[in-house]
Amino acid sequence: MSIRFLCQNCHKPLEVDDADAGNEALCFFCRSRNTAPQQSDPTLATAQLAPELFTSSRPAKSPVIGIIGLIASLTMLAVITFTVVWSYKNGYLSAMQTDNYTSLSKTDRQKVINKKMAESAKQPIMQAASLTFIALLIFGLGFSVAGLATRSGKSPALAGLIISLLVVLLLIFSIISTLKRPPG
């Protein structure tokens, strides 16, 4: 047998086992706490109510976890954009602005650009950007996967996961192409 009664807060029907009489029961609809009576409400005990009224359907989960994963992934893209722009401005463009750049041979121009890019990479802001990128990648992947696993914001979590994985693939492609490039 079971005990049927109405929630004191939202007035939806609840059902508990006989053994739970006198104990607290949580309403699955409004999440309020109710004390289960010793006996069923007479109007609910004999009434033929729809079974779906007594199911334990819980309220929809908040999409916060998935949204955090998406925000972290988008912030990671912003850090990558900043890094590329910073490197271009302080490496390549500053190399082109040296006094004798136009009179140098193509090989010497590349050496000047490589030197400026290496100097740019040693800047503290670039090192901080690299650490931030790694942290955001881990953070974005973690929250995106958690959002998908808990079904908390599936769409933003999926978008965050796709962005993070595309960035990882781009990073791997960049590393492979750098390693395949002949020295000099």
ZIHUVEN-V556836 format. One record per backbone hydrogen bond with DSSP energy under -1.0 kcal/mol. NH is the residue of the N-H (numbers start at 0). CO is the residue of the C=O. Records with the same first field share a line. If there is no record, write none. Layout:
NH = CO  CO
This chain:
2 = 15
4 = 13
6 = 11
10 = 6
13 = 4
15 = 2
17 = 0
19 = 16
20 = 17
21 = 35
22 = 19
24 = 33
26 = 31
30 = 26
33 = 24
35 = 22
40 = 3
44 = 40
45 = 41
48 = 46
52 = 49
53 = 50
65 = 151
66 = 62
67 = 63
68 = 64
69 = 65
70 = 66
71 = 67
72 = 68
73 = 69
74 = 70
75 = 71
76 = 72
77 = 73
78 = 74
79 = 75
80 = 76
81 = 77
82 = 78
83 = 79
84 = 80
85 = 81
86 = 82
87 = 83
88 = 84
89 = 85
90 = 86
92 = 87
94 = 90
95 = 91
96 = 92
97 = 94
100 = 97
103 = 100
108 = 104
109 = 105
110 = 106
111 = 107
112 = 108
113 = 109
114 = 110
115 = 111
116 = 112
117 = 113
118 = 114
119 = 115
120 = 116
121 = 117
122 = 119
126 = 122
127 = 123
128 = 124
129 = 125
130 = 126
131 = 127
132 = 128
133 = 129
134 = 130
135 = 131
136 = 132
137 = 133
138 = 134
139 = 135
140 = 136
141 = 137
142 = 138
143 = 139
144 = 140
145 = 141
146 = 142
147 = 143
148 = 144
149 = 145
151 = 146
156 = 152
157 = 153
158 = 154
159 = 155
160 = 156
161 = 157
162 = 158
163 = 159
164 = 160
165 = 161
166 = 162
167 = 163
168 = 164
169 = 165
170 = 166
171 = 167
172 = 168
173 = 169
174 = 170
175 = 171
176 = 172
177 = 173
178 = 174
179 = 175
